[in-house]
Amino acid sequence: MGVPVDRHPKPVGRTHFHPPPEAGPAVATDPPGDYRDLLSIVTAFVTERVETLWSE
């Protein structure tokens, strides 16, 4: 594949690092017992997030 392409100048050299975004504190939850319930929760979250992004 070759050497990765730099997307922008890096004044600090190869040690340039972008920290991950702040996610906030973790919240302990009990996972649903059925995988379909989990898929429903995830799908609802993703749908809401996409609608929010498209409305901006």
LINWOCOR-V388087 format. One record per residue. N is the residue number from 1. BURIAL is + if it has 9 or more other ideal C-beta (glycine too) atoms within 8 Angstrom, else -. D_LAST is the distance of its C-alpha to the last C-alpha in whole Angstrom. Layout:
# LINWOCOR-V388087
((N & BURIAL & D_LAST) (N & BURIAL & D_LAST))
This chain:
# LINWOCOR-V388087
((1 & - & 37) (2 & - & 38) (3 & - & 36) (4 & - & 32) (5 & - & 31) (6 & - & 29) (7 & - & 26) (8 & - & 26) (9 & - & 29) (10 & - & 31) (11 & - & 33) (12 & - & 34) (13 & - & 35) (14 & - & 35) (15 & - & 34) (16 & - & 31) (17 & - & 28) (18 & - & 25) (19 & - & 25) (20 & - & 23) (21 & - & 20) (22 & - & 20) (23 & - & 20) (24 & - & 22) (25 & - & 25) (26 & - & 27) (27 & - & 27) (28 & - & 30) (29 & - & 30) (30 & - & 33) (31 & - & 31) (32 & - & 32) (33 & - & 35) (34 & - & 34) (35 & - & 32) (36 & - & 31) (37 & + & 29) (38 & + & 28) (39 & - & 26) (40 & - & 25) (41 & + & 23) (42 & - & 22) (43 & - & 20) (44 & - & 19) (45 & - & 17) (46 & - & 16) (47 & - & 15) (48 & - & 13) (49 & - & 11) (50 & - & 10) (51 & - & 9) (52 & - & 7) (53 & - & 5) (54 & - & 6) (55 & - & 4) (56 & - & 0))
